[in-house]
C-alpha cells in the first residue's frame, strides 16, 4: 500500500512539474509575440523571471520534503 501511495505522489509531482514547465514555455512564447515597445520591456522580463521561478521553488520544496521524509522514516 505504501509503495502504491509513493508512486501516486510521484506521478502527481511529475504532472504538476510538467504543467509548470509548459507554463514557463508559454510565457516565453507570449513575450516573443508582444510588440517590442518600451512599455512591454520590463513587464516581459518580470514575466519570464517569475514564470521560471515557480518551477524552481517547486523543486526546492519537494527536495526539502523528501529530505524530511527520509529523516523521519
LINSULLIN-V771871 format. One record per residue. OMEGA is omega in whole degrees, -180 to 180 (* if undefined). D_FIRST is the distance of its C-alpha to the first C-alpha in Angstrom with 1 decimal. Layout:
# LINSULLIN-V771871
OMEGA&D_FIRST ; OMEGA&D_FIRST
This chain:
# LINSULLIN-V771871
-180&0.0 ; 180&3.8 ; 178&5.4 ; 178&5.3 ; 178&6.2 ; 177&8.8 ; 180&10.0 ; 179&10.6 ; 179&12.5 ; -179&14.3 ; 176&15.5 ; 179&16.7 ; -179&18.4 ; -180&20.0 ; 179&21.2 ; 178&22.8 ; 179&24.4 ; 178&25.9 ; 179&27.3 ; 178&28.9 ; 178&30.4 ; 178&31.8 ; 179&33.2 ; 178&35.0 ; 179&36.4 ; 177&37.6 ; 178&39.3 ; 178&41.1 ; 178&42.2 ; -179&43.5 ; 179&45.5 ; -179&47.1 ; -179&48.3 ; 176&49.8 ; -178&53.6 ; 178&54.6 ; -175&56.4 ; -180&56.4 ; -179&54.8 ; -171&51.6 ; -177&51.5 ; 179&49.9 ; 179&47.5 ; 178&46.4 ; -179&45.8 ; 179&43.8 ; 179&41.6 ; 180&40.8 ; -175&40.1 ; 179&37.9 ; 177&35.9 ; -178&35.1 ; 177&34.3 ; 179&31.5 ; 180&29.4 ; 178&30.5 ; 179&29.5 ; 180&26.1 ; 179&25.6 ; 180&26.9 ; 179&24.7 ; 177&21.5 ; 179&22.9 ; 179&23.6 ; -180&20.2 ; 179&18.7 ; 180&21.3 ; 179&20.6 ; 177&16.9 ; 179&17.9 ; -178&20.6 ; -172&18.5 ; *&15.7
